[in-house]
């Protein structure tokens, strides 16, 4: 009898231990362990949401589905995480190079940590003793002690890091390179890369990664940019890649094309993913087509995911998170400025929570919605939106084989001050992109009814409220100061500045004025032959090109219209044929290095006051 009771007692104890272990694992996998614009506290009581346009973080009470606090944190916050089991929140403020700490209960800032440049993803260890932050530029991981808010370590891990997740045992970090979708596993103890899974040559724009709570799998949303195709049905594809994270031989990386995941339904710009704590249900949101896919997770190492259902969720969904109990998931519709709660099982809508007021003008908001959508009237085939190549006004890091020749994607920063547009200066107003919207790339119905004027001919401005709105948004992008000039110009950069503006190099002959370009809004168009067309044998419109601004050039490699220069040094040497692009062949190695240091420090001051003082006019639409 005694043995029988003890056996029952032991079995009961074992069951309780296993259940406790399961609950512990589920609880700790539900908060803070993969980067997102959303996070939920481990007790399931609070949700934190990063509002990029408002420059704030919103705290939501998940019992009442009401906004508790909205805290200003700075320009363009991105990733947000609860720290361990606490109600302390950390958010990465992308354009102000700092991580801000908040108390979610009081709605107050509790401190901040300065970092080098462009913090994007942020995750917490399960014990809350450390947070890890990716720096988009230059590609670093920063380890911070949230108790002291001090940087403990910094280590390099590739280029342009965005996605980050921490394993449940806190021993490994998994990161994604934004422009290549390469996944790395980093040992937390040593900071060394222990494994990596390269993407294909066309993989692009991978900003997030999610780990399976039970299996050795990682999921990352991204796109494929087929740079040899200038057709909307063949250039951009939505992908979820699944990485087998088991160590050793036989590891795989499988791509699941989301445009054919449910028959012929095409989606665009996958942005964020999430998985339920039991590991059985997977979510992905598509910022271009306003969709969310719900999938069953299949434990077969082959199909991986099967389609369960879909929802049209709202405008520009950028975040999705699942509650710790797995019964509710939340979607952040960035251009509706709201979070929507859904039942995980029935997929029915439970609540809509306004997280911030629209901080944009109605015109700019309309333009931004058009810029991000892959629906009509912008496109007809759904694969591509303006933001597929210019997300948040940045470059996609690719060089496209366009009909007119090789064209390296340019950032939109400062564009309002530096018209005409394109390397070929074939657009003198953003409204001219109506030709692209109607053309083979986007195949949209267009924003203008009736006749459209040729580019560089009579203005298309004023023909359509919607087209003017898209132009207004496109012209809002500005520069942040270079991280290499936070303490002013270094001695090397000062020497480089002197060389840049000297008669010896003649760099400032074309790269002049506050934006270091002679491309300014005016009645005339200035182009220059700087010898770069020789490296672009398919060029149809050169060899003369528009002068690009040099501001922000430290982070926009590759360079030149053909995108073949991988470094600023190569711009000054390998691809500066016969000194047509500045007289630099006579410079010593040290002088070239000094010139590069000056270029990396741009902009070291805000160019707008100087532009206004010089009488330059900013294009507002």
Secondary structure, DSSP 8 states (H G I E B T S, - for coil): -HHHHHHHHHHHHHHHHHHHHHHHHHHHTSSSSB--SEEE-TTSSEEEEEETTTTEEEEEETTTTEEEEEEE--TTEEEEEE-TTSSEEEEEEGGGTEEEEEETTTTEEEEEEE-SS-EEEEEE-TTSS-EEEEETTTTEEEEEETTTTEEEEEEE-SSSEEEEEE-TTSSEEEEEETTT--EEEEETTT--EEEEE---TTEE-----EE-SSSSEEEEEEEEE-TT--STTTSEEEEEEEEE--SSTT--EEEEEGGGTTTT-----EEEEEE-TTS-EEEEEETTTTEEEEEEE-TTSSS-EEEEEEEE--TTEEEEEE-TTSSEEEEEETTTTEEEEEETTT--EEEEEE-S---S-HHHHHHHHHHH--STTT-SSSS--GGGTSGGG---S-EEEETTEEEE----TTGGGS-SBTTTT-BSSGGGGHHHHHSTTT----S--S----TTSS--TTS-HHHHHHHHHHTT------GGGTTS--HHHHHHHHHHTSTTT-GGGTS-TTTT-S--SSSS---B--SGGGG-TT-SS-S-B-----TTGGG--SBSTT--B-SHHHHHTTT-GGGTTSS-TTS-HHHHHHHHHHHHT--SS-HHHHHHHTT------
